[in-house]
Amino acid sequence: MILNTSEAARHLGYSTRTTLQRLLAAGLLDDYRRPGGGRAVLLDTAPEGLPTLRERVQGLTQIRYNSPLWRRGGAEEASELERVAQRCNSYLDCSAWGSPPWTADQWQTLRVVLEITDQETKVSLYNINVYG
């Protein structure tokens, strides 16, 4: 699909085209540029023989939990993660944790809380599937 930078930014989940403009200015997306469009820059989101535009931009940017590039399930996954976070926080005294780096014991505690939450989620999903 061939899109201008504004459309490509929206396609990737960005609210502005700033990231794409920076990558274009640095020459890092030259293989994705397509002729035409007058003053507008056109980008191919899935050029043959190259990674997709999303994969290329992911490879050129930092991983950030709130970046739209790294979300797989969109709003559905985000709401599920919010539910997991709320459940985990209900087990922890968050005021006692402070900021990272954490000790090995704290990481072990987080692991156990995540495992408990994961098991509860699986049981909850099982009950939904079985009992409707």
Secondary structure as a PSIPRED ss2 file (coil, helix, strand):
# PSIPRED VFORMAT (PSIPRED V4.0)

   1 M C   1.000  0.000  0.000
   2 I E   0.000  0.000  1.000
   3 L E   0.000  0.000  1.000
   4 N E   0.000  0.000  1.000
   5 T H   0.000  1.000  0.000
   6 S H   0.000  1.000  0.000
   7 E H   0.000  1.000  0.000
   8 A H   0.000  1.000  0.000
   9 A H   0.000  1.000  0.000
  10 R H   0.000  1.000  0.000
  11 H H   0.000  1.000  0.000
  12 L H   0.000  1.000  0.000
  13 G C   1.000  0.000  0.000
  14 Y C   1.000  0.000  0.000
  15 S C   1.000  0.000  0.000
  16 T C   1.000  0.000  0.000
  17 R C   1.000  0.000  0.000
  18 T H   0.000  1.000  0.000
  19 T H   0.000  1.000  0.000
  20 L H   0.000  1.000  0.000
  21 Q H   0.000  1.000  0.000
  22 R H   0.000  1.000  0.000
  23 L H   0.000  1.000  0.000
  24 L H   0.000  1.000  0.000
  25 A H   0.000  1.000  0.000
  26 A C   1.000  0.000  0.000
  27 G C   1.000  0.000  0.000
  28 L C   1.000  0.000  0.000
  29 L C   1.000  0.000  0.000
  30 D H   0.000  1.000  0.000
  31 D H   0.000  1.000  0.000
  32 Y H   0.000  1.000  0.000
  33 R E   0.000  0.000  1.000
  34 R E   0.000  0.000  1.000
  35 P C   1.000  0.000  0.000
  36 G C   1.000  0.000  0.000
  37 G C   1.000  0.000  0.000
  38 G C   1.000  0.000  0.000
  39 R C   1.000  0.000  0.000
  40 A C   1.000  0.000  0.000
  41 V C   1.000  0.000  0.000
  42 L E   0.000  0.000  1.000
  43 L E   0.000  0.000  1.000
  44 D E   0.000  0.000  1.000
  45 T C   1.000  0.000  0.000
  46 A C   1.000  0.000  0.000
  47 P C   1.000  0.000  0.000
  48 E C   1.000  0.000  0.000
  49 G C   1.000  0.000  0.000
  50 L C   1.000  0.000  0.000
  51 P C   1.000  0.000  0.000
  52 T C   1.000  0.000  0.000
  53 L H   0.000  1.000  0.000
  54 R H   0.000  1.000  0.000
  55 E H   0.000  1.000  0.000
  56 R H   0.000  1.000  0.000
  57 V H   0.000  1.000  0.000
  58 Q H   0.000  1.000  0.000
  59 G H   0.000  1.000  0.000
  60 L H   0.000  1.000  0.000
  61 T C   1.000  0.000  0.000
  62 Q C   1.000  0.000  0.000
  63 I C   1.000  0.000  0.000
  64 R C   1.000  0.000  0.000
  65 Y C   1.000  0.000  0.000
  66 N C   1.000  0.000  0.000
  67 S C   1.000  0.000  0.000
  68 P H   0.000  1.000  0.000
  69 L H   0.000  1.000  0.000
  70 W H   0.000  1.000  0.000
  71 R C   1.000  0.000  0.000
  72 R C   1.000  0.000  0.000
  73 G C   1.000  0.000  0.000
  74 G H   0.000  1.000  0.000
  75 A H   0.000  1.000  0.000
  76 E H   0.000  1.000  0.000
  77 E H   0.000  1.000  0.000
  78 A H   0.000  1.000  0.000
  79 S H   0.000  1.000  0.000
  80 E H   0.000  1.000  0.000
  81 L H   0.000  1.000  0.000
  82 E H   0.000  1.000  0.000
  83 R H   0.000  1.000  0.000
  84 V H   0.000  1.000  0.000
  85 A H   0.000  1.000  0.000
  86 Q H   0.000  1.000  0.000
  87 R H   0.000  1.000  0.000
  88 C H   0.000  1.000  0.000
  89 N H   0.000  1.000  0.000
  90 S H   0.000  1.000  0.000
  91 Y H   0.000  1.000  0.000
  92 L C   1.000  0.000  0.000
  93 D C   1.000  0.000  0.000
  94 C H   0.000  1.000  0.000
  95 S H   0.000  1.000  0.000
  96 A H   0.000  1.000  0.000
  97 W C   1.000  0.000  0.000
  98 G C   1.000  0.000  0.000
  99 S C   1.000  0.000  0.000
 100 P C   1.000  0.000  0.000
 101 P C   1.000  0.000  0.000
 102 W C   1.000  0.000  0.000
 103 T C   1.000  0.000  0.000
 104 A H   0.000  1.000  0.000
 105 D H   0.000  1.000  0.000
 106 Q H   0.000  1.000  0.000
 107 W H   0.000  1.000  0.000
 108 Q H   0.000  1.000  0.000
 109 T H   0.000  1.000  0.000
 110 L H   0.000  1.000  0.000
 111 R H   0.000  1.000  0.000
 112 V H   0.000  1.000  0.000
 113 V H   0.000  1.000  0.000
 114 L H   0.000  1.000  0.000
 115 E H   0.000  1.000  0.000
 116 I H   0.000  1.000  0.000
 117 T H   0.000  1.000  0.000
 118 D H   0.000  1.000  0.000
 119 Q H   0.000  1.000  0.000
 120 E H   0.000  1.000  0.000
 121 T H   0.000  1.000  0.000
 122 K H   0.000  1.000  0.000
 123 V H   0.000  1.000  0.000
 124 S H   0.000  1.000  0.000
 125 L H   0.000  1.000  0.000
 126 Y H   0.000  1.000  0.000
 127 N H   0.000  1.000  0.000
 128 I H   0.000  1.000  0.000
 129 N H   0.000  1.000  0.000
 130 V H   0.000  1.000  0.000
 131 Y H   0.000  1.000  0.000
 132 G C   1.000  0.000  0.000
